[in-house]
Each structure stands twice: as structure tokens, then as C-alpha cells.
């Protein structure tokens, strides 16, 4: 009995591909470069004002920063689960994961707003010290990226509810997910740099 032709041909390896649009990766690289310049300027300035930076860093609420780290990591996990669900044609489940990610992002925003209010009540401003200038500039720049990320996640949630994402048609979801993971990555550098390392 002869072996069917299909069984004699080795399976083709999956062709590697970039998840999402090429444009989002160019945008992400540009954003990472901008944050990198910010981080380098922070490190350079801190090296010339070590005592000042250490003293004012101690006044930050590390617990709030740690909570926000957990919230962003959890949101990224939920986004990964949403992509996985969409790949398995489970649109309703993908939408629920995205909604959970939006909830985590919204919680991050609330915690950060409480931090800003507490800082402003203490008279902290961009001009109060070099450390405060960097703290407010860096965290607010990132804060605005989180807001944009929530808008993107909201659009993805709507698309998932409409069943727009499925195997072979994941580009929009993967593009939004890539942006969100960039937001998370930046915070994972920003939090220890500004809140912890001294």
C-alpha cells in the first residue's frame, strides 16, 4: 500500500512575521528613543545632584508606584489573553479580556492622579527642583501614553465585540497590543529609575 503524497512532504515551517503594522513598530521605536533621551538626561542630572535626588525621591509614594506597576503588568497579561482568544475565534472572550485591561489602565490613571494631587498640595511643581521637574515630566509623558493606550484598547474592545478579529485577520488587534506593551515596558524602566534606584 503506497503512502499518500501529503504524508511524504515535510511540513513547511511557519514564515516569521512582524505582529501588527510596520508603522506601529516605527512609531514604537521613535517613542522609545524619546523616552531614552529623557532617561539619559535624568541619569546625567542625577549624577550631578545625587544628595538632592535621593532626598526628594524618598518623598515619593513607592507603594503607589508599585501598585501601578502591578496594574500595568496585569493589563498587559489581559491584552495577551485577548489576542489568544481572538486567535481561537472566541470574540466575546477577547472583548472581556480587553475590558479588564481597560479597567486596569483606568485604575492606573486614578492612582497617578492621586499622586499628582498630593504632590501639588505639597507645592511640588516643574520649577521646584531638578528632581521634581524630571518626575513630573517623565511620569506625565507616560501618563498621556496610558490615556492614548486606553483609547486604543477601547477601539479594540469594540472591534472584538463586533467579531472583527480572527485568524488571518489579527493585524488591528496585534497593532494595538504592541502599542500597549510599549507603554508597559516604559513604565518598567521608569518606576525603578525614578522611584527606587538611589
PAMIPA-861024 format. One record per residue: x, y, z of N, C-alpha, C in turn. Coordinates in steps of 0.1 Angstrom, whole numbers, plus 5000, padded with zeros to 4 digits. Each point is the difference from the previous one (the first is absolute). Layout:
nxx  nyy  nzz  caxx  cayy  cazz  cxx  cyy  czz
X  Y  Z  X  Y  Z  X  Y  Z
...
***
This chain:
nxx  nyy  nzz  caxx  cayy  cazz  cxx  cyy  czz
5009  4988  5000  4991  5012  5000  5009  5012  5000
4998  5009  4991  5008  5012  4999  4997  5011  5010
5010  5007  5004  4997  5011  5009  4995  5012  4993
4989  5007  5005  4995  5012  4994  5011  5010  4998
4999  5008  4989  5010  5010  4997  5001  5010  5011
4989  5004  5006  4999  5010  5011  5009  4996  5012
5001  4987  5002  5008  4996  5012  5015  4999  4997
5004  5001  4987  5014  4999  4997  5007  5013  4999
4992  5011  4999  5005  5013  4999  5002  5006  5014
5012  5004  5004  5002  5006  5013  4991  5013  5002
4995  5002  5011  4992  5012  5002  5008  5013  4999
4995  5010  4994  5007  5013  4998  5001  5007  5014
5011  5005  5002  5001  5008  5013  4992  5013  4998
4994  5004  5011  4992  5013  4999  5009  5012  4997
4996  5008  4991  5008  5012  4996  5000  5010  5011
5011  5004  5006  5000  5010  5010  4994  5013  4995
4993  5007  5009  4994  5012  4995  4999  5010  5012
5000  5013  4997  4999  5010  5010  4986  5002  5004
4997  4999  5013  4986  5001  5005  4996  5015  4998
4988  5002  4994  4995  5014  4998  5006  5007  4988
4997  5013  4999  5005  5008  4989  5015  5003  5002
5007  5001  4989  5014  5005  5001  5000  5015  5005
4990  5008  4997  4999  5013  5005  5000  5002  5015
4993  4990  5007  5000  5001  5014  5014  4997  5006
5007  4992  4994  5014  4996  5005  5009  5012  4998
4998  5007  4989  5008  5013  4998  4997  5010  5010
4987  5001  5003  4995  5010  5010  5005  4996  5014
5000  4987  5003  5004  4995  5013  5015  5003  5002
5008  4997  4989  5014  5003  5001  5003  5015  5002
4992  5009  4994  5002  5014  5001  4996  5004  5015
4989  4994  5005  4996  5003  5014  5011  4995  5010
5005  4988  4998  5010  4995  5009  5013  5009  4999
5003  5005  4988  5011  5009  4999  4998  5013  5008
4988  5005  4999  4996  5013  5008  5002  4997  5015
4994  4989  5004  5001  4997  5015  5015  4997  5003
5007  4994  4991  5014  4997  5003  5008  5013  5002
4997  5010  4992  5007  5013  5002  4996  5006  5014
4987  4999  5003  4996  5005  5013  5007  4993  5011
5001  4986  4999  5007  4993  5011  5014  5003  5001
5007  5002  4988  5014  5004  5001  5002  5013  5006
4991  5010  4997  5001  5013  5006  4998  4999  5015
4991  4992  5004  4997  4998  5014  5013  4995  5007
5006  4989  4994  5011  4994  5006  5012  5010  5001
5002  5008  4990  5011  5009  4999  4998  5011  5011
4988  5005  5001  4997  5011  5010  5001  4994  5014
4995  4988  5002  5001  4994  5013  5014  4998  5005
5009  4996  4991  5014  4999  5003  5006  5012  5005
4995  5012  4997  5005  5013  5005  4992  5005  5012
4989  4993  5004  4992  5004  5012  4996  4988  5008
5009  4991  5003  4997  4988  5006  4992  5001  5013
5005  5009  5009  4994  5001  5013  4986  5006  4999
4998  5010  4991  4987  5006  4998  4990  4990  4994
5005  4992  4990  4991  4990  4994  4996  4989  5010
5010  4996  5008  4997  4989  5010  4990  5005  5010
5002  5012  5005  4991  5006  5010  4986  5001  4995
4998  5006  4988  4987  5002  4995  4993  4988  4995
5008  4990  4995  4995  4987  4996  4993  4993  5012
5006  5002  5012  4994  4993  5012  4986  5005  5003
4997  5012  4995  4986  5005  5003  4990  4995  4991
5004  4993  4989  4990  4994  4991  4993  4988  5007
4988  4998  4995  4992  4988  5006  5003  4988  4992
5010  4992  5005  5004  4988  4992  4989  4990  5000
4992  5000  5010  4989  4990  5000  4990  5003  4988
4998  5012  4997  4991  5004  4989  5007  4996  4987
5013  5003  4999  5007  4996  4988  5000  4985  4998
5002  4992  5011  5000  4986  4999  4986  4995  4996
4990  5006  5005  4986  4996  4997  4998  5002  4985
5004  5012  4995  4999  5003  4986  5008  4990  4991
5011  4995  5005  5008  4990  4992  4992  4988  4999
4994  4995  5011  4991  4988  5000  4988  5002  4990
4994  5012  5000  4989  5003  4992  5003  4999  4985
5012  5006  4996  5004  5000  4986  5004  4986  4996
5007  4992  5008  5004  4986  4997  4987  4992  4998
4991  5002  5009  4987  4992  4999  4993  5004  4987
4999  5013  4997  4994  5004  4988  5006  4993  4987
5014  5000  5000  5007  4993  4989  4996  4985  4999
4999  4994  5012  4996  4986  5000  4986  4998  4994
4991  5009  5004  4987  4999  4994  5000  5003  4985
5008  5009  4995  5001  5002  4986  5005  4988  4993
5010  4993  5005  5005  4988  4995  4989  4989  4999
4992  4999  5010  4989  4990  5000  4990  5004  4990
4998  5013  4998  4990  5004  4990  5004  4996  4986
5013  5002  4997  5006  4996  4987  4998  4985  4998
5004  4992  5011  4998  4986  4999  4986  4995  4998
4991  5007  5007  4986  4996  4998  4995  5003  4986
5004  5012  4994  4996  5003  4986  5006  4990  4990
5012  4995  5003  5007  4990  4991  4992  4987  5000
4992  4998  5011  4992  4988  5001  4985  5002  4997
4998  5012  4993  4986  5004  4996  4991  5001  5012
5005  5004  5011  4991  5003  5012  4999  5015  5002
4993  5006  4991  4999  5015  5000  4994  5006  5013
4990  4993  5006  4994  5006  5012  5010  4999  5011
5008  4989  5001  5010  4999  5011  5011  5010  4998
5004  5002  4987  5010  5010  4997  4995  5014  5005
4988  5003  4998  4994  5013  5004  5000  5002  5015
4997  4989  5007  5001  5000  5015  5014  5003  5005
5009  4993  4994  5014  5002  5004  5004  5015  4998
4996  5005  4988  5004  5014  4997  4993  5010  5010
4988  4997  5004  4993  5008  5009  5007  5000  5014
5005  4988  5004  5008  4999  5012  5012  5008  4999
5007  5000  4989  5012  5008  4998  4997  5015  5001
4989  5004  4994  4996  5014  5001  4998  5004  5015
4994  4991  5008  4997  5002  5014  5013  5002  5007
5010  4992  4997  5014  5001  5007  5006  5014  4996
4999  5003  4987  5006  5013  4995  4993  5012  5007
4987  4999  5001  4992  5010  5007  5004  5002  5015
5003  4988  5006  5004  5000  5014  5014  5007  5001
5009  4997  4991  5013  5007  4999  4998  5015  5000
4991  5005  4991  4998  5014  4999  4995  5006  5013
4991  4993  5007  4994  5005  5013  5011  5001  5010
5008  4990  5001  5011  5000  5010  5010  5011  4997
5003  5002  4987  5010  5010  4997  4994  5014  5002
4987  5002  4998  4994  5013  5003  5001  5003  5015
4998  4990  5008  5001  5002  5015  5014  5004  5003
5010  4994  4994  5014  5004  5002  5003  5014  4996
4994  5004  4988  5002  5014  4996  4994  5010  5009
4988  4997  5005  4993  5009  5009  5008  5002  5013
5005  4989  5005  5008  5000  5012  5012  5009  4998
5007  4998  4988  5012  5008  4997  4997  5014  4999
4989  5004  4993  4997  5014  4999  4996  5006  5013
4993  4993  5009  4997  5005  5013  5012  5003  5008
5011  4993  4997  5013  5003  5008  5008  5011  4993
4995  5006  4990  5007  5011  4993  5010  4995  4989
4999  4987  4997  5009  4995  4990  4996  5005  4986
5010  5004  4992  4997  5005  4987  5012  4997  4991
4999  5003  4987  5011  4998  4991  5012  5008  5004
4998  5011  5006  5011  5010  5003  5005  4998  5015
4994  4991  5008  5004  4999  5014  5014  4994  5002
5004  4991  4991  5013  4994  5000  5003  4992  4988
5012  4997  4997  5003  4992  4988  4994  4986  5001
4999  4994  5012  4994  4987  5001  4985  5001  4997
4993  5010  5006  4986  5001  4997  4997  5003  4986
5009  5007  4993  4998  5003  4986  5000  4987  4992
5009  4991  5003  5001  4988  4993  4989  4990  5004
4997  5000  5013  4989  4991  5005  4987  5004  4993
4996  5013  5000  4987  5004  4994  5001  4998  4985
5011  5004  4994  5000  4999  4985  5000  4985  4995
5008  4992  5006  5001  4986  4996  4986  4993  5003
4995  5001  5012  4988  4993  5003  4988  5005  4992
5000  5013  4998  4988  5006  4992  5001  4996  4986
5012  5000  4994  5002  4995  4986  4995  4986  4999
5003  4991  5010  4996  4987  5000  4985  4999  5002
4995  5008  5009  4985  5001  5004  4992  5002  4987
5005  5009  4991  4992  5003  4988  5001  4988  4991
5011  4993  5000  5000  4987  4992  4990  4990  5005
4998  5000  5013  4990  4990  5006  4986  5005  4995
4998  5012  5000  4986  5005  4996  4998  4996  4985
5010  5003  4992  4999  4995  4986  4998  4985  4999
5007  4993  5008  4999  4985  5000  4986  4996  5004
4994  5007  5009  4986  4997  5004  4990  5002  4988
5003  5011  4993  4992  5003  4988  5001  4988  4990
5013  4996  4997  5002  4989  4991  4994  4987  5005
5001  4997  5013  4994  4988  5005  4985  5001  4999
4994  5012  5002  4986  5001  4998  4996  4997  4985
5007  5005  4991  4997  4997  4986  5002  4985  4997
5010  4994  5006  5002  4985  4998  4988  4992  5007
4996  5005  5011  4988  4994  5007  4988  5000  4991
4998  5012  4994  4988  5001  4991  5002  4990  4988
5012  5000  4995  5002  4991  4988  4998  4985  5004
5005  4997  5012  4998  4986  5004  4986  4996  5002
4992  5010  5006  4986  4997  5001  4993  4998  4987
5005  5007  4990  4994  4998  4986  5006  4988  4993
5009  4993  5006  5005  4988  4994  5010  5004  4989
5007  5011  5001  5008  5005  4989  5013  4992  4999
5005  4994  5011  5013  4993  5001  4998  4985  5000
5007  4994  4991  5000  4985  4999  5013  4996  4993
5003  4987  5000  5012  4995  4994  5001  5005  4986
5012  5006  4996  5002  5005  4987  4996  5015  4999
4993  5005  5010  4996  5014  5000  5002  5006  5014
5012  4999  5005  5004  5004  5013  5008  5013  5001
5002  5007  4988  5009  5011  4999  4996  5011  5009
4988  5004  5001  4995  5011  5008  5003  4997  5015
4996  4989  5004  5001  4996  5014  5015  4999  5004
5008  4994  4991  5014  4999  5003  5007  5013  5001
4996  5009  4991  5006  5014  5000  4997  5007  5013
4987  5000  5004  4997  5006  5013  5007  4994  5012
5001  4986  4999  5006  4993  5011  5015  5004  5001
5007  5002  4988  5014  5003  5000  5002  5014  5007
4991  5010  4997  5000  5013  5006  4999  4999  5015
4990  4992  5005  4998  4999  5014  5012  4994  5007
5006  4990  4994  5012  4994  5006  5012  5010  5001
5001  5009  4990  5010  5010  5001  4997  5009  5012
4988  5004  5002  4996  5008  5012  5005  4993  5013
4997  4987  5001  5004  4992  5011  5015  5000  5002
5007  4997  4989  5015  4999  5000  5006  5013  5006
4995  5012  4995  5006  5012  5004  4998  5002  5015
4988  4996  5005  4998  5002  5015  5009  4991  5008
5003  4988  4994  5009  4990  5007  5014  5006  5001
5004  5010  4992  5013  5006  5001  4998  5013  5009
4989  5007  4998  4998  5013  5007  4998  4998  5015
4993  4990  5004  4997  4998  5014  5012  4998  5008
5009  4990  4997  5012  4998  5008  5009  5012  4999
5001  5006  4988  5009  5011  4998  4997  5012  5009
4987  5004  5000  4996  5012  5007  4996  4997  5015
4994  4989  5002  4994  4997  5014  5010  4992  5009
5009  4992  4994  5007  4990  5008  5015  5002  5001
5006  5001  4988  5015  5000  5000  5005  5013  5005
5009  4998  5010  5007  5012  5006  5014  4997  5004
***
